[in-house]
Amino acid sequence: MSRFAYDETALIHGGISTDARTGAVNIPIYQTSTYQQDGLGKMRGYEYSRTGNPTREALEALIAELEGGYAGFAFGSGMAAITAVLSLLHSGDRVLISSNVYGGTFRVLDKVFNHFGIVYTIADTAHPDVFASQITPDIRAVMLESPANPLMTVTDIRAIAEISHAHGLLVIVDNTFMTPYLQKPLALGADIVVHSATKYLGGHSDVVAGLAVVSTKELAEQIAFIQNSTGGVLGPFDSFLLIRGIKTLAVRMDRHVENAQKAAEYLKNHTAVKTVYYPGLPDSPDYAVNQKQAKNGGVMISFELHEDYDIRVFFEALKLVMLAESLGGVESLVCHPATMTHASIPAEIRKQVGITDGLIRLSVGIENIADILADLEQAIAQAKTGK
Ligand SMILES: Cc1ncc(COP(=O)(O)O)c(C=O)c1O
């Protein structure tokens, strides 16, 4: 539980927010690998920075407080956080993953964890009844994203957690797209939250980082052991950058969401646009469930242009909005999921789950919305083929 009534305050003062020794209002970058010991077995709280570092610890306490969890853990990337959490599984275990989970999550299960006898099934977490019918005795965990990348499909986290817990499954939610400012999966019944903190939490496209937050002491002990044993920890400088980014999360997200709402409405009303996926649009099939569990529809939008528009021309014509992997920075970015973020998912599975070759994903930045829309407009106009 957070000690603060409002997230805006917790983002700035949560966790360990000042340096106890000096009173510094920012946690210093403790750029050290090791710590002097006063005698055998006489440590001053730290022994080696893989095991513990004060800057990383401040970040870990902050994310735990923001997500309302028991403990937080910081890793060198979102994938390192996900890998650490999946390392709770044993040979012979199966994990259910939501159908349009991040491509890297799919890949680590499909190509790495399979070496250790841990298998996965793609599950329909968006439809709790179908999901319930997919549970078999070898399943130990479910890993989901809501909204899921890149079709922004929303999962009723509380419903899935209830069904999963009735079968003794661990519920893991990747909260990257929402952040704890917009959605708190642990309060909805999840056991573990993971983040690519590279995205909104960092917020400036200048750090690659991952976070995990667990709900119980038992899980905290297990993840702490895995974190220290496998070693994918976040360094002190990157921990500092993340703390700095998180302080402004609320103001950034408010502007991001305001812009995203306008961009989604613009795209929905555009004659060149065939489909828009954004759970913040009241006529989206995902709107009602999303409203129930999140503050708003978030920032990510996917859309398809009609067949007489050439998306290659569209991407190349953009002047302000940049074609790049990633999302969540202050600058607007677009990507082509089929060849970029979701390229590691085989074409037939992409087709099955609806990730078409024409799908465009937009991470709406905090520039003036008029500039973003003008750039989209001129690029769409150039992309018209006349066919
Ligand atoms: C939803 C989601 N989860 C996890 C990841 C992986 O995070 P990282 O790139 O920080 O390893 C990403 C990266 O794009 C993502 O979008």
The ligand as an SDF file (V2000), in Angstrom:
LIG
                    3D

 16 16  0  0  0  0  0  0  0  0999 V2000
    4.8000   -4.6460  -23.4220 C   0  0  0  0  0  0  0  0  0  0  0  0
    6.2780   -4.8740  -23.4170 C   0  0  0  0  0  0  0  0  0  0  0  0
    6.8090   -5.7240  -22.5240 N   0  0  0  0  0  0  0  0  0  0  0  0
    8.1280   -5.9680  -22.4910 C   0  0  0  0  0  0  0  0  0  0  0  0
    8.9920   -5.3730  -23.3730 C   0  0  0  0  0  0  0  0  0  0  0  0
   10.4660   -5.6680  -23.3080 C   0  0  0  0  0  0  0  0  0  0  0  0
   11.1190   -4.6400  -22.6630 O   0  0  0  0  0  0  0  0  0  0  0  0
   12.6510   -4.2040  -22.9440 P   0  0  0  0  0  0  0  0  0  0  0  0
   12.7070   -3.7720  -24.3650 O   0  0  0  0  0  0  0  0  0  0  0  0
   12.8840   -3.1120  -21.9650 O   0  0  0  0  0  0  0  0  0  0  0  0
   13.4820   -5.4180  -22.6960 O   0  0  0  0  0  0  0  0  0  0  0  0
    8.4880   -4.4600  -24.3100 C   0  0  0  0  0  0  0  0  0  0  0  0
    9.4080   -3.8140  -25.2610 C   0  0  0  0  0  0  0  0  0  0  0  0
    8.9960   -3.2020  -26.2340 O   0  0  0  0  0  0  0  0  0  0  0  0
    7.0980   -4.2100  -24.3380 C   0  0  0  0  0  0  0  0  0  0  0  0
    6.5540   -3.3670  -25.2300 O   0  0  0  0  0  0  0  0  0  0  0  0
  1  2  1  0
  2  3  1  0
  2 15  2  0
  3  4  2  0
  4  5  1  0
  5  6  1  0
  5 12  2  0
  6  7  1  0
  7  8  1  0
  8  9  2  0
  8 10  1  0
  8 11  1  0
 12 13  1  0
 12 15  1  0
 13 14  2  0
 15 16  1  0
M  END
$$$$
